[in-house]
Amino acid sequence: MDQRTNPAPGFMRDPAHTITVRPFDGTVTVSFGREVIASSGRAQLLQEASYRPVLYVPFADIRFEALLPSDSSTHCPFKGDASYWSVHAGGETRKDVMWAYQAPYDEMLVI
């Protein structure tokens, strides 16, 4: 019996929708200006339907001291509610450069 407590409504409506997540083979380094914002050998590569692939980096591998929480948010019926962060480094700021699903639906817990 399926014990999901937070199932994705998108998959309930469209079970044929595909999202694949697999470990990224290599190291992901995210820089802004001359500062490294994140570096990880544990990133996940997400491919959803016809969208471009997206890399998800574990929070432990992100330098949050260079990021500022944003007011922005979006909703995905397959992944959940996304929170956004802006980057501030080297005297420059760029809005909404990072997003994360902090409480994703059960099917996407890996991200």
SVG drawing of the C-alpha trace seen along z (x, -y; Angstrom):
<svg xmlns="http://www.w3.org/2000/svg" viewBox="-6 -47 43 49">
<polyline fill="none" stroke="black" stroke-width="0.4" points="0.0,0.0 1.3,-3.5 2.0,-5.5 2.5,-8.9 1.6,-11.8 2.2,-14.6 1.5,-13.3 1.9,-15.6 -1.5,-16.6 0.2,-16.9 1.0,-13.2 -2.5,-12.3 -3.9,-14.3 -1.3,-13.3 0.5,-10.1 2.2,-9.9 4.2,-13.2 7.8,-12.2 10.4,-13.7 13.7,-11.9 16.3,-12.7 19.7,-11.1 23.1,-11.9 25.2,-14.3 28.5,-12.8 31.1,-15.5 31.4,-18.6 29.1,-21.5 30.5,-24.9 28.3,-28.0 30.1,-31.4 28.9,-35.0 31.5,-37.4 34.7,-36.0 33.0,-34.3 32.1,-30.7 28.5,-30.4 28.2,-26.6 30.4,-23.6 29.2,-20.1 30.0,-16.6 26.5,-15.5 24.3,-17.5 21.2,-15.9 20.2,-16.3 16.5,-16.8 14.9,-16.3 11.3,-17.1 9.3,-16.5 10.6,-18.9 12.1,-21.5 15.8,-22.1 17.7,-20.0 18.2,-21.6 20.9,-20.8 19.9,-20.7 22.7,-21.2 22.4,-20.1 21.9,-22.9 25.0,-21.8 27.1,-22.7 25.8,-26.2 27.3,-29.3 24.1,-30.9 26.0,-33.9 26.1,-35.2 22.4,-34.7 19.4,-36.7 15.9,-35.2 13.5,-36.7 9.8,-37.4 9.4,-35.4 7.7,-32.0 6.3,-29.7 4.2,-26.6 4.7,-23.4 1.9,-20.7 4.6,-18.1 7.4,-19.4 5.6,-21.8 6.2,-25.4 9.6,-26.9 11.3,-29.6 13.8,-31.9 17.1,-33.6 19.0,-36.6 22.8,-36.7 24.9,-39.5 28.6,-39.2 31.4,-41.4 29.3,-44.5 26.7,-43.3 23.2,-41.8 21.1,-39.7 17.5,-38.8 16.1,-35.3 19.2,-33.4 18.4,-30.3 15.3,-28.4 14.6,-25.3 11.6,-23.2 12.1,-23.1 9.1,-20.8 8.6,-19.0 5.9,-16.6 6.7,-13.0 7.7,-12.0 10.4,-14.7 11.9,-14.4 15.3,-13.6 15.6,-17.3"/>
</svg>
